[in-house]
Amino acid sequence: MENKRIMTNDEYKRYVSDRTPKSNTLLDCLKAFAVGGTICLLGQGLHDLWALLGVGDNETVGTLTSITLVFLGAALTGLGVYDRIGKFAGAGSIVPITGFANSVVAPAMEFKTEGYVMGVGAKIFILAGPVILYGTIASVVVGLLTALI
């Protein structure tokens, strides 16, 4: 029978610390800011373009801008480009609306092999579902508080 030695908590913490890749927080923040800002700049450019084309009032222009950004995020996810952007930018790629599109499309692609009902249908909102749920709950709570105050 093998004699296995059990690590203490301190030994395990040291083991994990030695093997965890070190990150440059400042550089990571700068990359996230640059990419997130670029996505927002793209959104503003699309907003201005839709307005220049005269497609409707400000609400319609805003809606078209959001739809275009979601489409671009979904398309770039399908092409495998958004994953590379995410690896480079971290949170800078998941915070804008394009990150939401990515969080819906990525699981749909991953679980497609399990079929359209139990794969795509059951897993499509696996990442975005909690955001939708808690966002809806928060908006109801804020709305109720606003009505009461």
N, C-alpha and C positions, 0 to 999 in steps of 0.2 A: 504494500500500500504506500502511496506517495505521501510524503511529508510536506504539506503546503503551509507556507508562512502567511499569516494574515497581516495586512498593512494597518498601521494605526491611522487615525484621522489626519494627524500632522504629516505623516509620510505620504498619504494619498493626496493631500493638498499640494505638497511639494512636487509630487509626480505630475499632477495635472498642470501646475504652474510652469514646470520645466518644458512640457510638451505643447502648451497652448501658444499658438502664433502670436507674436507681439504686434500690436497695431499702432500706427501713428495717428493719434486722435485728431490732431490739427489738420493733417493732410486729408484724412477721411472727411472731416467737416467741410473743408474747402471743396472737395470733389462733390459732396452731396449738395452744397450750396450752388456750385456752378451748374451742375446738371439740372437740379430742380429749378433754378432760375432760368435756365435755357428753355426748359419745357414751358414755364410760365410766360417767357418772352415769345415763344412760338404761339401760345394761346392768345396772347395780346395781338400778335400779328394776324392770326386768323380772324380774331374779332374785328380788327380794323379792316381786313379784306372783305369780310361779309358785309360790314357797314358800307364800305365804298361801293360794293356791288349793288347796294340798295335792296337787299332781300326782304326787308321788313323793319319793324320797329326794334328798339333796343332789346326787348325780351326775346324776340325771334333771333336776332343776331347772337345773343348769349346762348340760346339753345343750340343753334347751328355750330357755334364754337365748341360747346361741350360734346356734341355728337361727333364732330370731326376729330377731336382729341381722343375720344373713346375708340373711334374707328382706327386711328393711327396706332394707339396703344395695343389694340387687339391684333392688328395686322403685323406690327413689329414683333409681338409675342409669337404669332404663328410662324413667322420667318426665323425665329430664334435670335433676333437682334436685341429684343428687350432684356433677355437674360444677361447678355453681355453688358448692356448698359447698367443693369442692376448690380452686377458683380463689381463694376467700376465705381458706381455712385452710391451704392447702399440706399439709405433712406431718401436720398435725393430723387430716386426714381419711383419710390412707392407712395410718396405723399401726394403728388398731383393726381388728377383724375385718370391719367394714363396708367398709373399704378393700380387703380381700381380695375380698369379694363384687363390688365395683366393678371390680376388675382382671380378673375372670372375665367379667362381663356386658358390659362396654364393648366388648371385641374381638368378642364374639359378635354384638352389635348392628351393629358396624361392617362386619363381613365377611359378614353375612347375604345380601347381594345376590350373593355369589359361590356361593351354594348351601349346603345343609346339610352336605354332606360336605367339600368343599374350602374352604368359607368358614367356617361355624360350627365344624364338627368339627375342622378343621385349625388354626384360629386361636384357639379359645376360651381355651387356656392360654398364649397367647403372652406375657402379662405375669406370670401366676401360676405358670407352669411352673417357672421358675428358683427361685422361692421354695419350691415343693414339693420340687424335686430337692435343693437344697442343705440344706433343712431336714431332709429324710430322711437325707441323708448325715451331717449333723452329729449327729442323734440316734443313728445307728448308732455313730459314733465315740465319742460320750460314753458310750453304753451299754457298749461294749467296754472303754473305759478304766475305767469304774466297776466292771465285772466283774473286771478285772485287779487293781484296787487293792483 
